[in-house]
Amino acid sequence: MSGRLISYLDSIKARDPAPRSRMEVLLYPGVWAFAWHRLAHRLYGWRLYFLARWVNHMSRFFTAIDIHPGAKIGSHLFIDHGFSVIGETAEIGDNVTIYQCVTLGGTNPADGIAGKRHPTIDDNVVIGSGAQILGPVTVGKGATIAANAVVTKDVPEGATMAGIPAKPILMNAEDKTEGFMPYGTPCSETFDPATQKLELMRCELEEMHKQIDALIAERDGDGAAHEQESDCA
C-alpha cells in the first residue's frame, strides 16, 4: 500500500473502533465512494460531464452514497455507512466524518445554473446520522452537527448544533476537550441514534436546570447581601 492510502485507512480506524485491520476498512462503502468520486471529479474537471456522471451513478449503485462529481473534497473523508447525498457545489475540508443518511443539499436550483448552492464544511467536522445541511452555509472547523439536526445558517468554529432548526448546545469544557465525538452526539456515551430526540430533550432539560439553579443562587446571594446592608444600617 502507498503511504497516502495507509494514512487514509489509519485515519478511519482512529474514528471507528469496528475494523480490526486496514484490509477490513478497504471494504467500507464510504472508502469506495470516495475513490470513485476522485475519478468522477477529475473527469468533471476535464468537462467530460457524461463520463463523470456515469462514474457517479456506478458509485451510487454499488455504495448507496451519492456524491456529485462537481463536489470538492479534501483528504481523509470518512463516510460511515451509506445513503448520504453531497451536492454539486459542496466543499468539504480535511478529516471530515459523515454518518448515514446525511444531506449536503441546495435550496435554490436557479434553473440549472451552477452557482454556490451547497454547504462548505471546514476541517475536522462531525456530521451525525440523518443531519441535513442546506444551502450555501459554512460549518466552521471542529464543529459537530448532531443526529437529525437541520442546519440552514452558518455554524461557528467548534460549535455543537442540534435540533430543527439547529441551534448551539452548551457543553461542559471537559466533554468538549475529549476530541472526536462519534455520531455528533453531545451528551453522553450512552447516546442511541434511535432515541436522539429524547436525548436532545434531556440535554435541554439539564441545561434549563443549571440555568435555574444559577438564577436561584444569584437571587439568594443578592438577598443575603441586602440583609447585611440592612444590619449595618
PyMOL commands that set and color helices and strands:
alter all, ss='L'
color gray80, all
select helices_A, chain A and resi 3-15+22-25+29-45+49-63+110-112+173-176+182-184+193-232
alter helices_A, ss='H'
color red, helices_A
select strands_A, chain A and resi 66-67+72-73+78-79+85-86+91-92+97-98+103-105+120-121+126-127+132-134+138-139+144-145+150-151+160-162+167-168
alter strands_A, ss='S'
color yellow, strands_A
deselect
rebuild
show_as cartoon
